[in-house]
């Protein structure tokens, strides 16, 4: 390392590497923060308390854990899995019902749909990763066939 050019190149490389590391660390929190603040805006906008949202989140996380267990249970048929997951959804909704008024739930869902529409594509798989069946109301096969002559 007695060569000044080698020493200078090493110092320059180190400075560039450090600058890149600092820049990447600073950009990541800003991105995740803006996403989180968008969600916070919805429940704040409709007047839901932070404690109610935290309790609701805990209920939904518990339901998610139960659904994952159902999905992993190889002794169940797909129909049984579907029924059990529907029951888990009903139970979670019933538990969360008293935390937020129906009007707040509707306003929250509307806000979240608007945000999701601008950032997320439509869901194509169910809770266990199975492909979702197409909606019959929009399916072309559901329309009557033209009469054959």
C-alpha positions, -999 to +999 in steps of 0.1 A: +000+000+000+029+023-005+017+033-039-003+066-035-025+058-065-036+025-049-042+041-015-062+069-031-083+044-051-090+024-020-101+055-001-123+067-029-139+033-032-146+032+005-162+066+005-184+056-025-194+024-008-203+042+025-223+068+006-243+041-012-250+023+021-262+055+038-284+064+008-301+030+007-308+031+045-323+065+042-346+056+013-361+024+028-378+040+059-393+067+038-410+042+015-424+020+042-434+050+063-454+065+034-472+032+030-480+029+067-492+065+069-516+058+041-532+030+062-532+051+093-550+078+075-579+055+067-587+045+103-580+080+116-602+095+089-632+075+100-626+081+137-614+047+149-593+047+181-558+033+180-567+008+208-597-005+188-575-009+157-548-027+177-574-051+191-589-057+157-555-063+143-548-089+170-580-107+162-572-108+125-537-120+131-551-148+153-575-157+125-547-157+100-527-181+122-557-205+125-563-204+087-527-213+081-531-243+104-562-253+084-543-249+051-515-272+064-539-299+076-535-326+050-563-347+066-589-322+054-605-321+020-605-288+001-642-284+008-636-290+046-607-264+045-630-239+027-658-244+054-634-241+083-618-210+069-652-195+064-660-203+100-628-186+111-637-155+091-672-154+108-658-159+143-632-131+138-658-108+124-680-115+153-652-108+178-643-076+161-679-064+157-681-046+190-649-027+185-659-006+155-694+006+144-708-007+111-705+028+097-668+030+106-662-005+091-679+005+058-659+038+057-627+020+065-633-007+038-641+020+013-609+039+020-588+007+019-604-004-014-595+030-029-559+027-017-557-010-028-571-002-063-543+022-070-515-001-057-525-038-057-538-061-085-568-082-079-563-113-058-560-145-078-555-171-051-574-182-020-561-184+016-544-217+010-528-207-023-555-224-045-566-205-076-598-186-072-628-197-092-639-170-117-669-149-107-699-165-124-717-132-129-689-119-152-681-152-169-689-153-206-699-190-203-728-178-180-745-159-208-770-178-230-756-193-262-769-178-294-795-200-311-782-222-338-800-224-370 
